[in-house]
Amino acid sequence: MNNAGTCMSRPIRILFITGNSRSGSTILGAALNQIDGVFCAGEMQRIWDRNWLTDEYCSCGSPILSCPFWSAVFSQVIGSYNPKTARKLQRARDSLVKLHGLPRLLTSRTLNSLSTPVRDYLSLTERLYRAIQEHTNSQLIVDTSKYPTYSYLLRLLPSLDVRVVHLVRDARATAYSWQRVKAYPTAQGIRYMERHTALRSAIAWLILNTLADLLWERDSKRYLLVRYEDFIAQPGRTLRAILNHAGESQASVPLIDEHTINIQHHHIIAGNANRFRTGLVKLTLDNEWRHKLNPIDAGIVTLTTLPLLRKYGYWSPDSAPLSVPLRTSAD
């Protein structure tokens, strides 16, 4: 663990993975977690959601508040868990992170322009990131929360150095993923993940990726576009580009061979059910949607998301994705 005084003297570097759910952020975060000096925390924006900390499991297999790592972090920052405090923090977060808060978020330039509850929320968030940095001795914290508005809110904290990876995946692939049955363990037993219709999935994909573009694309120093398909096809090249973007150009890419990662013990909060996987993981493209997604659903998703499908290189319903070069902060 770092000396607290030393830790307080350096900024907290955050690599924030933004975009739509079911786009591969969990496996990308787990891969980055294998790098010395990098810690993947998972979806930090979700921790104050109703019953989240009391019901959910850390990826290590323990309930979050009983996990040796997270229990120490939360004990340092908030003491014991209080559901009333959690609800207040959730309301403060949602006042700017939800779509109805977008106008205020866009016009906020400093902490002083925010309400007291939101400033309190951000102060606690900063202390959480700081505690994670101290307990892990990490140079970089990976947050896979995805919500573009949440990442934009974090920019107001002067102690954070936020770099954004906009992770995109073919909208039809994510639509198919939202239709599949997936389950994971919780304190209340096995929980089945939400399932969405093709239209709902397409609209969410369109909104979240549009927001990520709107909020971050013009900031070339902080923004990097990465396609999930390119990460799977060329994991070494993609991870190297991400590390360079995040200020970790000296870090070694954690690959056993060209497409295999050895995922060790980690402490990821929230994410896809595959966050519980450890051991040798072969990075292979999940292309099942091309054969099993209902043609009507595929058509609905394609028509709904066509402008961004073209922008990101997913140019037709049937062809393989085009190659889109990774954009770096130097571009």
C-alpha positions in Angstrom: 0.0 0.0 0.0 1.2 3.5 -0.8 2.0 6.0 1.9 -1.1 8.1 2.2 0.8 11.4 1.8 2.5 10.2 -1.4 -0.8 9.1 -2.8 -2.5 12.3 -2.0 0.1 14.2 -4.0 -0.7 12.6 -7.3 -3.8 12.8 -9.4 -6.1 9.8 -9.7 -5.9 8.5 -13.2 -9.2 7.0 -14.4 -9.7 5.0 -17.6 -13.4 5.2 -18.1 -15.0 2.7 -20.5 -18.1 4.3 -22.0 -20.7 3.3 -24.5 -23.5 0.8 -24.5 -24.0 -2.3 -22.4 -23.2 -5.8 -23.8 -20.3 -4.3 -25.7 -17.4 -6.3 -24.1 -16.5 -3.9 -21.3 -16.3 -6.6 -18.7 -13.8 -8.8 -20.5 -11.8 -5.7 -21.6 -11.7 -4.5 -18.0 -10.7 -8.0 -16.7 -7.9 -8.0 -19.3 -6.6 -4.6 -18.3 -6.7 -5.7 -14.6 -4.0 -8.2 -15.3 -1.5 -5.4 -15.9 0.8 -4.3 -13.1 -0.3 -1.0 -11.8 -3.8 -1.2 -13.2 -6.9 -2.0 -11.2 -10.3 -2.6 -12.7 -13.0 -1.6 -10.2 -16.0 -2.4 -12.4 -19.1 -0.3 -12.7 -18.6 2.3 -9.9 -21.6 4.4 -10.8 -23.9 1.5 -9.8 -22.8 1.1 -6.2 -25.5 3.3 -4.7 -28.4 1.6 -6.6 -31.1 0.0 -4.5 -29.7 -2.9 -2.5 -26.7 -3.1 -4.7 -24.0 -3.2 -2.1 -26.0 -5.6 0.2 -27.1 -8.1 -2.5 -24.4 -8.2 -5.2 -21.2 -10.3 -5.2 -17.7 -9.1 -6.0 -16.1 -11.1 -8.9 -14.0 -12.8 -6.3 -17.1 -14.7 -5.2 -17.8 -12.9 -1.9 -20.7 -10.5 -1.1 -19.3 -7.0 -1.8 -19.5 -5.8 1.8 -17.8 -9.0 3.0 -15.1 -9.0 0.3 -11.7 -8.5 2.0 -10.8 -5.8 -0.5 -14.1 -3.8 -0.8 -15.0 -4.1 2.9 -11.7 -2.4 3.7 -12.3 0.4 1.1 -15.9 1.1 2.1 -15.0 0.9 5.8 -12.4 3.6 5.3 -14.7 5.9 3.2 -18.2 5.5 4.6 -17.9 3.3 7.7 -20.9 1.0 7.8 -23.5 0.9 5.0 -26.6 3.0 5.5 -29.5 2.5 3.0 -30.8 6.1 3.6 -27.4 7.6 2.8 -27.3 5.3 -0.3 -30.6 6.6 -1.5 -29.6 10.2 -1.1 -26.4 9.5 -3.1 -28.4 7.8 -5.8 -30.8 10.7 -6.1 -27.9 13.2 -6.3 -26.2 11.1 -9.0 -29.4 10.7 -11.0 -30.1 14.4 -10.9 -27.3 14.9 -13.5 -26.6 11.5 -14.9 -30.1 10.7 -16.1 -31.3 12.2 -19.4 -33.4 14.9 -17.7 -30.2 16.2 -16.0 -28.3 16.6 -19.3 -28.9 20.3 -19.8 -27.5 21.1 -16.4 -24.6 18.7 -16.9 -23.7 20.3 -20.2 -23.7 23.8 -18.6 -21.8 22.8 -15.5 -18.1 24.0 -15.6 -17.0 23.8 -12.0 -17.9 22.1 -8.7 -19.3 25.4 -7.4 -22.0 25.4 -10.2 -23.4 22.1 -8.7 -26.0 21.7 -5.9 -24.8 20.7 -2.5 -26.0 17.1 -2.7 -24.2 16.6 -6.0 -21.0 18.1 -4.6 -21.3 15.8 -1.6 -21.7 12.8 -4.0 -18.7 13.8 -6.0 -16.6 14.3 -2.9 -17.5 10.8 -1.7 -16.7 9.4 -5.2 -13.3 11.1 -5.1 -12.6 9.5 -1.7 -13.6 6.1 -3.0 -11.2 6.3 -6.0 -8.5 7.6 -3.7 -9.0 4.7 -1.3 -8.9 2.2 -4.2 -5.6 3.8 -5.3 -4.2 3.5 -1.8 -5.3 -0.1 -1.2 -4.1 -1.3 -4.6 -1.0 0.9 -5.1 -2.4 1.3 -8.7 -1.3 3.9 -11.2 -4.6 3.6 -13.2 -8.1 2.7 -12.2 -10.4 1.2 -14.8 -14.1 2.1 -14.4 -16.5 0.2 -16.7 -19.6 2.1 -15.8 -20.3 3.0 -19.4 -22.8 5.8 -18.8 -21.4 8.7 -20.9 -23.1 11.3 -18.6 -21.4 9.8 -15.5 -18.0 10.0 -17.1 -18.7 13.6 -18.0 -19.7 14.4 -14.5 -16.4 13.0 -13.2 -14.5 15.6 -15.3 -15.5 18.3 -12.8 -13.3 16.7 -10.1 -9.9 18.4 -10.4 -8.2 15.5 -8.6 -9.2 13.1 -11.4 -7.4 12.6 -14.7 -10.1 11.0 -16.7 -9.3 9.3 -20.0 -12.2 7.8 -22.0 -12.4 4.6 -24.1 -15.5 4.6 -26.2 -16.1 0.9 -26.7 -18.6 0.1 -29.5 -20.0 -3.2 -30.8 -22.3 -4.0 -33.7 -25.8 -3.0 -32.6 -27.2 -6.3 -33.8 -24.7 -8.3 -31.7 -25.7 -6.3 -28.6 -29.4 -6.8 -29.5 -28.9 -10.5 -29.6 -27.0 -10.5 -26.4 -29.9 -8.7 -24.6 -32.2 -11.5 -25.8 -30.1 -14.3 -24.3 -30.7 -15.8 -20.9 -27.8 -15.0 -18.5 -27.6 -15.5 -14.8 -25.2 -14.9 -12.0 -25.1 -15.4 -8.2 -26.2 -12.8 -5.6 -26.9 -12.8 -1.9 -30.6 -13.4 -2.7 -29.8 -16.4 -5.0 -29.4 -16.7 -8.7 -30.3 -13.5 -10.5 -31.3 -13.4 -14.2 -30.0 -10.5 -16.1 -32.5 -8.2 -17.9 -33.7 -9.1 -21.4 -34.7 -6.4 -23.9 -36.6 -6.4 -27.2 -34.7 -5.6 -30.3 -36.2 -2.1 -30.5 -35.4 -1.2 -26.9 -31.9 -2.4 -27.3 -31.4 -0.5 -30.6 -32.7 2.8 -29.1 -30.4 2.4 -26.0 -27.4 1.6 -28.3 -28.2 4.7 -30.4 -28.7 7.1 -27.4 -25.7 6.0 -25.4 -23.2 6.0 -28.3 -24.6 9.3 -29.5 -24.0 10.7 -26.0 -20.5 9.4 -25.9 -19.8 11.0 -29.2 -21.4 14.3 -28.2 -19.7 14.6 -24.8 -16.2 13.3 -25.6 -15.4 12.9 -29.3 -14.0 16.4 -29.7 -11.6 16.0 -26.8 -8.8 14.2 -28.7 -6.5 14.1 -25.6 -9.1 12.2 -23.5 -11.1 10.2 -26.1 -10.3 6.9 -27.9 -12.7 5.0 -30.0 -12.3 1.2 -29.8 -14.4 -1.4 -31.5 -15.0 -4.7 -29.6 -14.5 -6.6 -32.9 -11.1 -5.1 -33.3 -10.2 -5.9 -29.7 -11.0 -9.5 -30.3 -9.3 -9.7 -33.7 -6.1 -7.9 -32.5 -6.0 -7.8 -28.7 -2.3 -7.0 -28.5 -2.6 -4.0 -30.8 -5.8 -2.8 -29.2 -4.5 -3.1 -25.6 -1.3 -1.3 -26.5 -3.3 1.6 -28.0 -5.5 1.8 -24.9 -2.5 1.7 -22.5 -0.8 4.5 -24.5 -3.9 6.5 -24.4 -4.2 6.0 -20.6 -0.6 7.1 -19.9 0.7 3.6 -19.4 2.9 3.3 -22.5 5.6 1.3 -20.5 3.2 -1.4 -19.3 3.3 -4.9 -20.8 0.4 -6.3 -22.7 -1.0 -9.3 -20.7 -1.2 -11.9 -23.4 -0.2 -15.6 -23.1 -0.3 -15.9 -26.9 -1.9 -13.9 -29.7 -5.4 -14.4 -28.4 -5.2 -15.8 -24.9 -5.3 -14.0 -21.5 -4.7 -15.6 -18.1 -7.3 -13.9 -15.9 -6.3 -14.1 -12.3 -8.2 -13.2 -9.1 -9.8 -9.8 -9.3 -12.4 -7.6 -7.5 -14.8 -6.3 -10.2 -18.1 -4.7 -9.1 -21.0 -5.3 -11.5 -20.8 -6.1 -15.2 -21.6 -9.1 -17.3 -21.9 -12.5 -15.7 -18.5 -13.5 -17.3 -16.8 -11.3 -14.6 -16.6 -14.4 -12.5 -14.4 -16.2 -15.0 -10.8 -16.8 -14.2 -8.0 -18.8 -15.8 -7.0 -19.0 -19.4 -9.5 -17.1 -21.6 -9.4 -17.4 -25.4 -10.5 -14.2 -27.0 -12.8 -15.3 -29.8 -15.5 -13.3 -31.7 -19.0 -14.2 -30.6 -20.7 -14.0 -33.9 -23.7 -16.2 -33.1 -26.1 -13.3 -33.8 -25.4 -13.6 -37.5 -27.2 -17.0 -37.5 -29.6 -16.8 -34.7 -30.9 -13.2 -34.5 -34.4 -13.1 -35.9 -34.3 -11.4 -39.4 -37.1 -9.0 -38.4 -35.2 -8.0 -35.3 -32.0 -7.6 -37.3 -33.9 -5.3 -39.7 -35.4 -3.3 -36.8 -32.0 -2.8 -35.2 -30.3 -2.0 -38.6 -32.8 0.7 -39.6 -32.9 2.3 -36.1 -29.1 2.5 -35.7 -28.0 2.9 -39.4 -26.3 6.3 -39.1 -24.0 5.1 -36.4 -23.5 1.6 -37.9 -22.1 3.4 -40.9 -20.0 5.7 -38.8 -18.4 2.9 -36.9 -17.9 0.7 -39.9 -20.7 -1.8 -39.6 -21.9 -0.9 -43.0 -24.4 -3.6 -43.9 -26.5 -6.3 -42.2 -24.7 -9.2 -43.8 -21.1 -8.2 -44.5 -18.2 -8.5 -42.1 -17.3 -5.3 -40.2 -14.9 -3.0 -42.0 -11.6 -2.3 -40.4 -11.7 1.0 -38.5 -8.2 2.3 -37.4 -7.9 3.0 -33.7 -7.8 6.7 -33.0 -5.3 7.8 -30.4 -4.8 11.0 -28.5 -2.1 11.9 -31.0 -4.4 11.9 -34.0 
